[in-house]
Amino acid sequence: MNQPQIGTYNVGTQLTVGLHQVEIIKYLTSGGFAQVYSALISPPDPHTNSNVACLKRVIVPDKTSLNTLRAEVDAMKLLRNNRYVVSYIDSHAAKATLHNGSYEVFVLMEYCERGGLIDFMNTRLQNRLHESEILQIMCQVTQGVAAMHALQPPLIHRDIKIENVLISAKNEYKLCDFGSVCGVIRPPRNPQELSYVEQDVLKNTTAQYRSPEMVDIFRGLPIDEKSDIWALGILLYKLCYYTTPFEKGGEPAILNGQFEFLLYPDYGEQLRNLICKLLAQNPSQRPNVFQLLKQITNMQNAPYPIRDIQTVQRPSNHLSLMELHQNSATQNIQSLNSRSIIKNSMPDPNFQFSMPANVRTAQSLPTREKSQAFIYAASGSLTRSPSVFETGVCNAPNNFNQPNSNSATKLKQAIDSEAHSFRLSDPINLSLPNIIPQDNDSSSSSDESYTGDVDELKKTRSLGSYSTHENAKRGESVKASLTSSSSPGSSSAPTPAIIKSKRQSLPETAFVSIIDGGKDSLPSDSKSNRPVKDGVSVSKQDLKNSIQQRMINLLNSSEESFNARKKSTAKATEDEGPDKPIASISRAPALKEKKAKPIPPPKPFHLKPKPPPKPSFLAGQRLSSEK
Ligand SMILES: Nc1ncnc2c1ncn2[C@@H]1O[C@H](COP(=O)(O)OP(=O)(O)OP(=O)(O)O)[C@@H](O)[C@H]1O
């Protein structure tokens, strides 16, 4: 996005944002897009009971970008009364006076005085977090996520990570950054959808936190609440060990579900079991957010803070999945957002948190595996020290990477199953009185290169009138998107093994499966009963050939870009060296420009004012920040 250039506000600048009078107290920082300030507001916010707020000022170059921001604001509005979500106060958008076609958007939200969780962790490099602190953070963040999953239809955050947790003045941990929020994304049914979902995932998620179903879309699994649960597993691991479990192994490790526990700091078996459960390969084996919360509060010996309808209402044969989902979510949201505490909630009797059989301890490992353990010594530097620290290895349950598993068959099965079709997400109807102008044009703007099915997928990011047409309209090829994901240090590169497995899953029979599987989704020519593609009636064979050719092109381009990326990653690894306390994690640069953190492109000067001086205790310790 080409950002128009603007300066920062001076202290004392007065503004009107929606129904609030605002006076700038202090410039705080700049995000990828935004300038962030603390400000005095009038009237005070009744939710936080404070007259100090955080003001986010964003200049967006066009209506399409404005729509993306609207989606973020809408998600915040839906969650505004939850204690563990950064609370929305007011917002306002107007045409920027100085820059033709661009908009200036102001979002007022609760001010999190104690900054980011990542900053807090960096103050504890020497004295790592205690288990009780970790559970406290997890309990609160999980409640924020529960508020999203309990909505009907549920919202998926898609970018849960340490950097997106802020700390309030009252020391509460709050989820923030709703710029990647979407509805449940059903499995793609044809190559266009596949390409669309792939690009959307690369653009809106962070490599180290991606779940297997995000990394390998060919698995034919939906991207849903369980993908957030996986991210919570990564977050929990990072709270414990200050690194992510797949930092070194990258995508192959994510897809094989193999990671290691470090033995420093030494956490209890229950906590490690919990990580294993959250990082189960098969999403259905991961707990839902309510089960997770139950487990955390059990470990804390604390009362369960919300009502868990999903475990009270057991699935019934007479209840469709859709009905069950709606019932539980509707009832849950009331208790979540009113912060009511209902003590006699029922645990799910069938869900056990026990050590999976395939978790191994270090003693049973061959030396080579032990030596793969990277740990942070008390000095905060990354050390390879197999002789001092034991490791545990977890092969998370993996139903999808068996040698003879056939991704295309899985895809077809997934498409056919009710579980994957019941939640074709509906747009959420919201009124947006405070965001102007409404841009209905862009959501209806046509994108001729995509089928109606892709439009349907796009609705998963649609909140009210919002859509992700932006993504499709950019029309990046898969090659472009994969290439641009090759940030140094990023592990999002598809490996030859992955490319190979995708190739293997695309023999002629597989194409037949995919076409058949997506039959309902193809409009057909009523006379000839032939499928219609791009408005032209084509034979099934023609269509098959066409899709086959496109898939081969995509795969070839993926392979080329992989090789290019491999070179740059190898170089980056050389440059970085091994001594790095907290690994830098960001989304793929060119895919979501505002996340281009590892090697940021030069920012317009107005968005890159001098950062406030760092506290001295951080100097020289925090070698990298993910934010
Ligand atoms: N409510 C808040 N209270 C205090 N600080 C905040 C608040 N919101 C954001 N910040 C600070 O501003 C930084 C940037 O905010 P945010 O992540 O929302 O901007 P962004 O433009 O969306 O950035 P990006 O998407 O690249 O992370 C945060 O890392 C945090 O330090």
The ligand as an SDF file (V2000), in Angstrom:
LIG
                    3D

 31 33  0  0  0  0  0  0  0  0999 V2000
   -4.6740    0.0110   22.9590 N   0  0  0  0  0  0  0  0  0  0  0  0
   -3.3580    0.2010   23.0040 C   0  0  0  0  0  0  0  0  0  0  0  0
   -2.7690    0.6050   24.1340 N   0  0  0  0  0  0  0  0  0  0  0  0
   -1.4320    0.7970   24.1920 C   0  0  0  0  0  0  0  0  0  0  0  0
   -0.6060    0.5900   23.1540 N   0  0  0  0  0  0  0  0  0  0  0  0
   -1.1360    0.1750   21.9980 C   0  0  0  0  0  0  0  0  0  0  0  0
   -2.5310   -0.0300   21.8580 C   0  0  0  0  0  0  0  0  0  0  0  0
   -2.7770   -0.4430   20.6060 N   0  0  0  0  0  0  0  0  0  0  0  0
   -1.6010   -0.4950   19.9910 C   0  0  0  0  0  0  0  0  0  0  0  0
   -0.6030   -0.1220   20.8210 N   0  0  0  0  0  0  0  0  0  0  0  0
    0.8260   -0.0450   20.5090 C   0  0  0  0  0  0  0  0  0  0  0  0
    0.9800    0.2820   19.1540 O   0  0  0  0  0  0  0  0  0  0  0  0
    1.6440   -0.7600   18.4520 C   0  0  0  0  0  0  0  0  0  0  0  0
    1.0740   -0.8820   17.0610 C   0  0  0  0  0  0  0  0  0  0  0  0
   -0.2990   -1.1350   17.1470 O   0  0  0  0  0  0  0  0  0  0  0  0
   -1.0550   -2.0950   16.1400 P   0  0  0  0  0  0  0  0  0  0  0  0
   -0.3780   -3.4210   16.1360 O   0  0  0  0  0  0  0  0  0  0  0  0
   -2.4900   -2.0950   16.4610 O   0  0  0  0  0  0  0  0  0  0  0  0
   -0.7970   -1.2860   14.7940 O   0  0  0  0  0  0  0  0  0  0  0  0
   -0.8070   -1.8520   13.3520 P   0  0  0  0  0  0  0  0  0  0  0  0
   -0.6100   -0.7480   12.3940 O   0  0  0  0  0  0  0  0  0  0  0  0
   -2.0130   -2.7040   13.1870 O   0  0  0  0  0  0  0  0  0  0  0  0
    0.5110   -2.6960   13.3890 O   0  0  0  0  0  0  0  0  0  0  0  0
    0.7650   -4.1370   12.8860 P   0  0  0  0  0  0  0  0  0  0  0  0
   -0.5050   -4.6510   12.2900 O   0  0  0  0  0  0  0  0  0  0  0  0
    1.8760   -3.9810   11.9340 O   0  0  0  0  0  0  0  0  0  0  0  0
    1.1670   -4.9070   14.1080 O   0  0  0  0  0  0  0  0  0  0  0  0
    1.4520   -1.9910   19.3180 C   0  0  0  0  0  0  0  0  0  0  0  0
    2.4900   -2.8890   19.1600 O   0  0  0  0  0  0  0  0  0  0  0  0
    1.4290   -1.4070   20.7300 C   0  0  0  0  0  0  0  0  0  0  0  0
    2.7450   -1.2480   21.1960 O   0  0  0  0  0  0  0  0  0  0  0  0
  1  2  1  0
  2  3  1  0
  2  7  2  0
  3  4  2  0
  4  5  1  0
  5  6  2  0
  6  7  1  0
  6 10  1  0
  7  8  1  0
  8  9  2  0
  9 10  1  0
 10 11  1  0
 11 12  1  0
 11 30  1  0
 12 13  1  0
 13 14  1  0
 13 28  1  0
 14 15  1  0
 15 16  1  0
 16 17  2  0
 16 18  1  0
 16 19  1  0
 19 20  1  0
 20 21  2  0
 20 22  1  0
 20 23  1  0
 23 24  1  0
 24 25  2  0
 24 26  1  0
 24 27  1  0
 28 29  1  0
 28 30  1  0
 30 31  1  0
M  END
$$$$
